[in-house]
Amino acid sequence: SLVTWAGSKPTGTHIGTFNIKDGALIIKDNKLTGGNFTINIASLANQDLAADAENKGKLEGHLKSPDFFDVAKYPTAKFEITSVEPFIADSTNKDVVIKDATHTIKGNLTLKDSTKNISFPAKITIDDKTAVASADFKIDRTQWGMNYKGPNNPQDWFISKTVNIKLAINAAKK
């Protein structure tokens, strides 16, 4: 299981990952009904600067600093599913990125010291041995207090508030 992120600014996009620390999906009658997982924020790794170790290290250190994730104080994040419903395509979800979405997942995402309820389309497949969920959606980083040098700083305005998140969750049935 893995969380992939993409953050952008006018001069480009940075892509990276977080590892999943632990979690569980709740399956009842072969349907996802709930679950949660913990994201290891300290595992933040940039992918697009792999060939440039110096800038890769600078970016990772900056994102782990109090300007963004404040990993020293908040080494993990958590997502707890509050509902799973069949996905219905309509005009209100025109920003759906994932193809073949089967469900809408709602839940509480805790980043740093803030918890916000979010909703996103996902593709869920369940068989005798595994449950797999994938999603591709966007969040506004400022809702969790992630503002470079403060919420009204012009330097923060240069960075897009929108961050793309991709989830690839694989769970073995017990």
Wavefront OBJ file of the C-alpha trace (Angstrom):
o trace
v 0.000 0.000 0.000
v 1.225 3.461 -0.846
v 0.126 7.108 -0.871
v 1.435 9.220 -3.750
v 1.286 13.013 -3.743
v 1.838 15.760 -6.308
v 2.235 19.411 -5.391
v 2.660 22.162 -7.945
v 3.721 25.736 -8.531
v 3.924 27.746 -11.761
v 7.446 26.473 -12.468
v 6.675 22.761 -12.096
v 5.327 19.846 -10.108
v 6.930 17.716 -7.413
v 5.827 14.108 -6.964
v 6.475 11.854 -4.007
v 5.255 9.114 -1.716
v 4.348 8.243 1.857
v 4.347 4.703 3.228
v 1.353 3.247 5.022
v 2.312 2.365 8.604
v -0.685 0.179 9.444
v -4.396 -0.162 8.923
v -7.358 -2.399 8.274
v -10.318 -2.516 5.939
v -13.641 -3.874 7.192
v -15.412 -6.164 4.749
v -18.964 -7.396 5.352
v -20.823 -9.556 2.840
v -17.967 -8.968 0.370
v -18.436 -5.185 0.561
v -16.162 -2.541 2.053
v -17.977 -1.016 5.028
v -15.217 0.783 6.918
v -11.622 0.865 7.964
v -8.682 3.092 8.700
v -5.005 3.466 8.000
v -2.072 5.390 9.387
v 0.255 7.220 7.017
v 3.918 7.450 7.977
v 4.500 11.139 7.202
v 8.144 10.776 8.254
v 8.580 8.423 5.246
v 7.940 11.331 2.831
v 10.112 10.758 -0.238
v 10.361 12.902 -3.350
v 10.399 10.980 -6.646
v 10.935 13.586 -9.380
v 14.325 14.803 -8.083
v 15.855 11.322 -7.653
v 18.810 12.227 -9.907
v 19.502 15.449 -7.965
v 20.300 14.296 -4.419
v 21.003 17.798 -3.085
v 17.710 19.356 -4.202
v 15.800 16.170 -3.336
v 17.126 16.409 0.238
v 16.337 20.123 0.447
v 12.749 19.629 -0.733
v 12.129 16.660 1.585
v 13.571 18.594 4.536
v 11.452 21.632 3.682
v 8.239 19.575 3.412
v 9.020 17.812 6.715
v 9.644 21.168 8.446
v 7.067 23.176 10.439
v 6.316 25.108 7.213
v 4.343 22.080 6.006
v 4.038 18.674 7.736
v 6.074 19.370 10.914
v 7.186 15.730 11.057
v 9.041 16.165 14.362
v 5.725 16.989 16.030
v 3.329 15.020 13.760
v 5.122 11.938 12.353
v 1.892 10.264 11.223
v -1.459 11.102 9.663
v -4.642 9.074 9.846
v -7.616 8.357 7.634
v -10.767 6.778 9.050
v -13.573 5.703 6.725
v -17.000 6.937 7.852
v -19.053 5.666 4.890
v -18.778 3.800 1.603
v -21.483 4.264 -1.024
v -21.875 3.253 -4.667
v -20.300 5.838 -6.976
v -22.767 7.843 -9.028
v -21.346 10.020 -11.800
v -23.042 13.407 -11.980
v -22.263 17.064 -12.595
v -21.115 17.654 -8.985
v -18.117 15.342 -9.355
v -16.726 16.661 -12.635
v -13.198 16.645 -11.176
v -13.101 12.850 -10.872
v -9.658 11.726 -11.925
v -9.861 7.959 -11.397
v -11.396 5.922 -14.188
v -13.931 3.214 -13.428
v -14.757 4.490 -9.933
v -17.078 2.059 -8.167
v -17.614 3.775 -4.805
v -17.512 7.089 -3.005
v -15.510 6.920 0.203
v -16.087 9.466 2.946
v -13.874 9.774 5.963
v -11.902 11.834 8.403
v -8.372 12.797 7.385
v -6.131 13.948 10.218
v -3.015 15.863 9.205
v -1.005 17.626 11.873
v -3.534 18.666 14.562
v -6.544 19.078 12.239
v -9.197 16.573 11.214
v -11.373 17.268 8.175
v -14.046 15.143 6.542
v -13.253 14.430 2.907
v -14.991 12.489 0.154
v -13.505 10.922 -2.966
v -14.326 8.372 -5.664
v -12.478 5.056 -5.542
v -12.242 1.811 -7.405
v -12.725 -1.102 -5.016
v -12.277 -4.769 -5.869
v -12.719 -7.608 -3.414
v -12.031 -11.298 -3.941
v -11.565 -14.322 -1.667
v -8.084 -13.265 -0.522
v -7.700 -9.502 -0.959
v -9.377 -6.134 -0.934
v -7.896 -3.465 -3.181
v -8.851 0.195 -3.208
v -7.407 2.863 -5.473
v -8.253 6.545 -5.578
v -7.026 9.720 -7.239
v -8.324 13.009 -5.825
v -7.331 16.489 -4.662
v -7.238 18.213 -1.280
v -6.593 21.818 -0.252
v -3.458 21.722 1.931
v -4.399 24.998 3.639
v -7.410 23.349 5.312
v -4.889 21.495 7.495
v -2.804 24.592 8.249
v -0.077 23.891 5.704
v 0.925 27.396 4.705
v 4.484 28.360 3.835
v 5.521 31.148 6.239
v 1.906 31.710 7.291
v -1.515 31.792 5.636
v -1.261 35.319 4.241
v 2.357 35.246 3.096
v 2.874 36.076 -0.605
v 5.495 33.290 -0.801
v 2.724 30.795 0.002
v 0.574 32.132 -2.829
v 3.209 30.889 -5.302
v 2.491 27.278 -4.323
v -0.793 25.719 -5.432
v -3.175 25.079 -2.551
v -4.357 21.955 -4.336
v -2.405 18.740 -3.777
v -3.173 15.604 -5.762
v -3.377 12.407 -3.701
v -3.345 8.867 -5.079
v -4.115 5.906 -2.842
v -3.159 2.327 -3.605
v -4.428 0.206 -0.721
v -3.947 -3.577 -0.756
v -5.245 -5.630 2.160
v -5.084 -9.366 2.736
v -8.236 -10.932 4.161
v -7.929 -12.509 7.582
l 1 2 3 4 5 6 7 8 9 10 11 12 13 14 15 16 17 18 19 20 21 22 23 24 25 26 27 28 29 30 31 32 33 34 35 36 37 38 39 40 41 42 43 44 45 46 47 48 49 50 51 52 53 54 55 56 57 58 59 60 61 62 63 64 65 66 67 68 69 70 71 72 73 74 75 76 77 78 79 80 81 82 83 84 85 86 87 88 89 90 91 92 93 94 95 96 97 98 99 100 101 102 103 104 105 106 107 108 109 110 111 112 113 114 115 116 117 118 119 120 121 122 123 124 125 126 127 128 129 130 131 132 133 134 135 136 137 138 139 140 141 142 143 144 145 146 147 148 149 150 151 152 153 154 155 156 157 158 159 160 161 162 163 164 165 166 167 168 169 170 171 172 173 174
